[in-house]
Each structure stands twice: as C-alpha cells, then as structure tokens.
Amino acid sequence: MTFDQCQAIVTEIRRRQGTDHPLVQVTCSGAVLRGRLSRADTDRPPSSNPQSPYGLLVLEQPGLFAGPLTFVQIASIPQGGIEELSLGDETHARDNELVGVGR
C-alpha cells in the first residue's frame, strides 16, 4: 500500500466514525491487529513521492488509559488491509482481540 492510498482510507474511516482516532483493523504480515488509530504518518504534509510506501500507523488499546502502542509500517499493509472496526459487530467485540488488551 502506498502512503497516498493509506491516507485516503484513513481519512474516509475518520469521516465515517467522526473522530481523528477511529477504531480500525489492520492486516499485515499474516497478522490482524485491531485498535484505536493513535497516530499516522499520513497526518504529515504531503509527501514528495506520493507512491512511497514508507510511513507508520500507530495503534493503541481503546479505553480511558493509554495502553501499549503497536507500530505498523504502511509498506507491510496489503491492498484492502485497513478496515473500519465497529465494536458493535459481534465478530470484533471480544476484548482479547484488541491491541494491547491484557488479561
């Protein structure tokens, strides 16, 4: 996935959820990560190379207290690897599937 593709997807998810820190599901390197988008390198000013795959997404556990952060390289995310996550959806509502949630 390129920087611009990631930026477009993140912008649309933010718009739909009405927040700068939406809940997302990211598939990369055979793993599925779920959590709140804390920060994204796509928030920077436009890149000099729009086809560049370099950048980071930072996911954190949702909740009142900041949890462990998970860093995901945009270059390791395949096409269609970023999706909106809805906690109301039964398949995603289990806490142990969210990034950084301990038992």
Summary of the structure (lengths in Angstrom):
residues: 103
radius of gyration: 13.1
end to end distance: 33.1
largest distance: 43.3
contacts: 287
relative contact order: 0.26
helix: 23%
strand: 28%
